[in-house]
Amino acid sequence: MQGKFRFSFGPWNIHEGADPFGPAVRRTIPFMQKLASYKKLGFDGVQFHDDDAVPNMAELTPAQIISEAEKLRAVLTENGLVSEFVAPRMWMADYTVDGGYTSNSAADRRLALDRTMRTIDIARALGTRNIVLWLAREGTYIREAKDPVLATERIAETLQTMLDYDKDIRVMIEAKPNEPMDHTYIPTIGHAIAMGLMTNAPERVGCLIETAHALLANLSPSDEMGFALAHKKLWSVHLNDQNSLKFDQDQTFGAVDLRRALNQVRVLDRHGFGCNGEWVGLDVKVMRTQKAGADLKHLEYSRKIFMRLLEISRSLDDAEIEKLVAERDYEELNWYIIDRMLRG
């Protein structure tokens, strides 16, 4: 079964080009102007952090937060867009500096949980049942600072509370091995799937796989996707690219390793990704040096590269591949793939 592909990205993928080592090089683009770019670039879905959707949520009551999210949903509809997911931004607040769900402070854990409930409210108001958890600070710099058994149990308790709060939501865990913490408690997709087994509704706990995060764990992104697909747990992807084991670079998809990108497209397509409504998210960032007015090409080209690689993958002769596999002539298979890619 071939995949069915529709694309999303988040407003953070259009930004002003600041980094820790110098000033911004482009003006901040207003949110509504960002929304107007989606359809022009061929995208239909918007990814949100909670405070992307309701920027002043910390100053509002739960009812006011829902009201603001409902207004945003109307704007999305007017622009022909839908929300793919909402994620709590759990790594910027003062009370999450030592982790939200795994903090050693009970008061901080309560604040983190309350924010997560508000995220679920926003998601439902926007019309999506998908909640993404990127557990950015749920880890340690100092191993002795936290008990890993207790920390894992606290994450599981949070998941259970979320699932109990809304019986329709799905939680998609976005695993990452590091950054900003030296060591995180959910570093790989296998860990994420196992977390669901610690709840009473594992069928509502799945995965979002990001290319760069798999690479930072020194793993193959396409194999990670295959593992999750085999478990029926791959509910979204963030495609990008990465130069080795550095920081999370979020380069244009396929910009570093086209063969690696091809294998991601191929495993998604050959196993029907998207046929149950899953989205292809492109979590790519514009180069800091890119001039204003030419600062959307990373999104445009990432989608183009995906579609071009999809054409190449579908043009491969399955019978020829099966023949070479049966003969165990992997060197010839290697050349066959490279040759087809070089011909485009």
C-alpha positions in Angstrom: 0.0 0.0 0.0 1.5 3.3 -1.1 1.5 6.3 1.3 -0.7 9.4 1.1 1.3 12.5 1.9 0.2 15.9 3.2 2.6 18.3 4.8 2.8 20.5 7.9 5.3 22.7 9.7 5.3 25.0 12.7 5.5 28.8 12.9 8.9 28.3 14.5 10.2 27.1 11.1 9.7 30.7 9.8 11.8 32.9 12.1 14.1 35.9 12.2 17.5 34.3 12.1 18.9 34.8 15.5 21.3 32.5 17.3 23.3 32.7 20.5 26.3 34.2 18.8 25.0 37.4 17.2 22.0 39.6 16.5 19.0 38.7 14.4 19.5 39.2 10.6 15.9 39.3 9.6 12.8 41.0 11.0 10.3 38.9 13.0 7.4 37.8 10.7 4.0 38.3 12.3 2.0 35.1 12.9 -0.8 35.9 10.5 1.7 36.5 7.8 3.3 33.1 8.5 -0.2 31.5 8.1 -0.6 33.1 4.7 2.6 31.3 3.6 1.3 27.8 4.2 -0.9 27.2 1.2 1.4 29.1 -1.2 4.2 26.6 -0.2 1.9 23.5 -0.6 1.3 22.9 3.1 -2.1 22.1 4.7 -1.3 21.5 8.4 0.0 23.7 11.2 2.0 22.4 14.2 1.6 24.4 17.4 3.2 24.8 20.7 0.6 25.8 23.3 1.8 29.4 23.4 2.1 29.6 19.6 -1.7 29.2 19.6 -2.4 31.3 22.7 0.6 33.5 23.3 -0.6 35.1 26.5 -2.0 31.9 28.0 -0.2 32.4 31.3 -2.3 35.5 32.0 -5.7 33.8 31.1 -8.1 31.5 32.9 -8.7 28.0 31.4 -12.0 29.2 29.9 -10.3 32.2 28.3 -7.6 30.0 26.9 -10.2 27.8 25.2 -12.0 30.9 23.8 -8.7 32.2 22.3 -8.0 28.8 20.7 -11.5 28.7 19.2 -10.9 32.1 17.6 -7.6 30.7 16.1 -9.4 27.7 14.7 -11.8 30.0 12.8 -8.7 31.8 11.3 -7.2 28.4 10.3 -10.4 27.4 8.6 -10.6 30.7 6.7 -7.1 30.0 5.4 -7.9 26.3 4.5 -5.6 25.0 7.2 -6.0 22.6 10.1 -3.9 22.0 13.3 -1.9 18.8 13.2 -1.0 18.8 16.9 -0.3 21.0 20.0 2.7 20.5 22.3 3.3 22.0 25.7 6.4 24.2 25.6 7.8 22.7 28.8 11.4 23.9 28.6 11.2 27.7 28.7 9.4 28.4 32.0 11.4 29.0 35.2 9.6 26.1 36.9 10.8 23.6 34.3 14.5 24.4 34.4 15.1 21.1 36.3 12.4 19.3 34.2 8.7 19.6 34.5 7.4 16.1 35.0 10.6 14.9 36.6 11.5 17.9 38.6 12.7 17.3 42.2 10.2 20.0 43.2 6.6 18.9 43.8 5.3 22.4 43.3 7.1 22.6 39.9 5.7 19.3 38.9 2.2 20.5 39.6 2.7 23.6 37.5 4.0 21.5 34.6 1.0 19.2 34.8 -1.4 22.1 34.9 0.1 23.6 31.8 -0.1 20.3 30.1 -3.9 20.1 30.8 -4.2 23.6 29.3 -2.4 22.3 26.2 -5.0 19.6 25.9 -7.7 22.2 26.1 -6.1 24.2 23.3 -5.7 21.1 21.1 -9.4 20.2 21.4 -10.5 23.7 20.7 -8.3 23.7 17.6 -9.9 20.4 16.5 -7.0 18.0 16.9 -6.6 15.1 19.2 -2.8 14.9 18.8 -0.6 16.0 21.7 3.1 16.0 21.2 5.5 15.6 24.1 9.1 16.6 23.5 10.6 15.9 26.9 13.4 18.4 26.5 14.5 18.8 30.1 13.2 15.5 31.5 16.7 14.3 32.2 19.9 15.2 34.0 23.4 16.7 33.8 24.3 15.0 37.0 23.2 11.4 37.3 23.0 11.5 41.1 20.6 14.4 41.0 17.6 12.2 40.1 16.5 8.6 40.6 15.9 7.2 37.1 13.3 4.7 38.3 11.3 7.5 40.0 11.8 9.8 37.0 10.4 7.2 34.6 7.5 6.5 36.9 6.7 10.2 37.1 6.6 10.5 33.3 4.3 7.5 33.2 2.0 9.1 35.9 1.9 12.3 33.8 0.9 10.3 30.7 -1.8 8.5 32.6 -3.2 11.8 33.9 -3.3 13.2 30.4 -5.1 10.1 29.1 -7.6 10.3 31.9 -8.2 14.0 31.4 -9.4 13.5 27.9 -10.4 10.1 26.7 -10.0 10.9 23.0 -6.5 12.4 22.8 -3.4 10.6 21.5 0.0 11.4 22.9 2.9 11.3 20.5 6.2 11.2 22.2 9.1 12.9 20.3 12.2 11.1 21.5 15.6 12.8 21.7 18.8 11.6 23.4 20.2 15.0 24.5 20.0 18.8 24.2 19.5 20.7 26.3 20.1 17.9 28.9 23.2 15.7 28.8 21.0 12.7 29.1 17.2 12.4 28.7 15.0 9.7 30.0 13.2 9.0 26.7 16.1 9.0 24.2 14.8 6.7 21.5 11.5 5.5 19.9 11.8 2.2 21.7 11.8 4.0 25.0 8.7 6.0 23.9 6.7 2.9 22.9 7.6 1.3 26.2 6.3 4.3 28.1 2.9 3.7 26.7 2.9 0.2 28.3 3.1 1.9 31.7 -0.4 3.4 31.2 -3.8 1.7 31.0 -4.3 3.0 27.4 -1.1 2.2 25.5 -3.2 2.3 22.3 -3.3 6.1 22.7 0.5 6.5 23.2 2.6 6.6 20.0 5.6 8.3 18.4 6.8 11.3 16.4 10.2 10.6 14.9 12.5 13.4 13.9 15.4 12.7 11.5 17.9 14.7 13.5 17.0 13.2 16.8 17.5 9.6 15.5 20.9 10.7 14.1 21.9 12.3 17.4 21.3 8.9 19.0 23.6 7.5 16.3 20.7 5.5 14.8 19.3 5.2 11.3 16.1 7.4 10.9 14.5 5.0 8.4 15.1 2.0 10.7 13.6 3.9 13.7 10.6 4.7 11.5 10.4 1.0 10.5 10.5 -0.1 14.1 7.6 2.3 15.0 5.7 1.3 11.9 5.9 -2.4 12.8 4.4 -1.5 16.2 1.7 0.7 14.5 3.0 3.6 16.5 4.4 6.0 13.9 1.8 8.8 14.0 3.9 11.7 12.7 7.4 12.5 11.4 9.7 15.5 11.5 11.9 15.3 8.5 15.1 17.4 8.2 18.8 16.6 8.0 21.9 16.7 10.2 25.7 16.8 10.0 26.9 14.1 12.4 26.5 14.2 16.2 26.3 17.9 16.7 23.5 20.1 18.0 20.0 19.7 16.4 20.6 21.5 13.1 17.2 21.1 11.3 18.8 21.4 7.9 16.7 21.1 4.7 15.5 17.6 4.2 18.0 15.6 2.2 20.6 18.4 2.2 23.3 16.3 3.9 22.6 12.7 2.8 20.2 12.1 -0.1 20.5 8.3 0.2 19.5 8.5 3.9 16.6 10.7 2.9 15.5 8.3 0.2 15.3 5.5 2.7 13.1 7.5 4.9 10.7 8.4 2.1 10.8 4.8 0.9 9.9 3.2 4.3 7.0 5.6 4.8 5.7 5.1 1.3 6.0 1.3 1.2 4.2 0.9 4.5 1.2 3.2 3.8 2.2 6.1 6.0 -0.5 8.8 5.7 -3.3 6.4 4.8 -4.7 6.8 8.4 -4.4 10.6 8.4 -0.7 10.9 9.5 1.2 14.1 8.5 4.7 14.6 7.1 6.1 17.4 9.2 9.1 19.3 8.0 11.0 20.6 11.0 13.5 22.6 9.1 15.0 26.0 9.9 16.1 28.7 7.6 19.9 29.4 7.5 20.8 32.3 9.7 22.6 34.0 6.8 19.6 33.9 4.4 18.3 37.3 3.4 14.7 38.4 4.0 12.5 37.7 1.1 14.3 34.5 0.3 13.8 32.9 3.7 11.1 30.3 2.9 13.1 28.2 0.4 14.1 25.7 3.1 10.4 24.7 3.4 9.7 24.8 -0.3 12.8 22.7 -1.2 12.3 20.2 1.6 8.9 19.4 0.2 10.2 19.3 -3.3 13.1 16.9 -2.3 10.6 14.6 -0.6 8.4 14.5 -3.7 11.4 13.9 -6.0 12.7 11.1 -3.9 9.2 9.6 -3.8 9.3 9.5 -7.6 12.7 7.8 -7.6 11.6 5.3 -5.0 8.5 4.4 -6.9 10.4 4.0 -10.1 12.7 1.3 -8.6 12.1 -2.2 -10.0 11.0 -4.3 -7.1 11.6 -7.5 -9.1 15.2 -6.5 -9.8 15.8 -5.6 -6.1 14.3 -9.0 -5.0 16.5 -10.8 -7.6 19.7 -9.1 -6.3 18.6 -9.8 -2.6 18.0 -13.5 -3.4 21.4 -13.7 -5.1 22.9 -11.8 -2.1 24.6 -9.5 -4.5 24.5 -6.5 -2.3 27.2 -4.7 -4.1 25.2 -4.8 -7.3 22.1 -3.7 -5.3 24.1 -0.8 -3.9 25.1 0.3 -7.4 21.5 -0.1 -8.7 20.2 2.3 -6.1 23.1 4.8 -6.6 22.7 4.7 -10.3 19.0 5.4 -10.2 19.6 8.3 -7.8 22.3 9.8 -10.1 19.9 9.6 -13.0 17.1 11.1 -10.9 
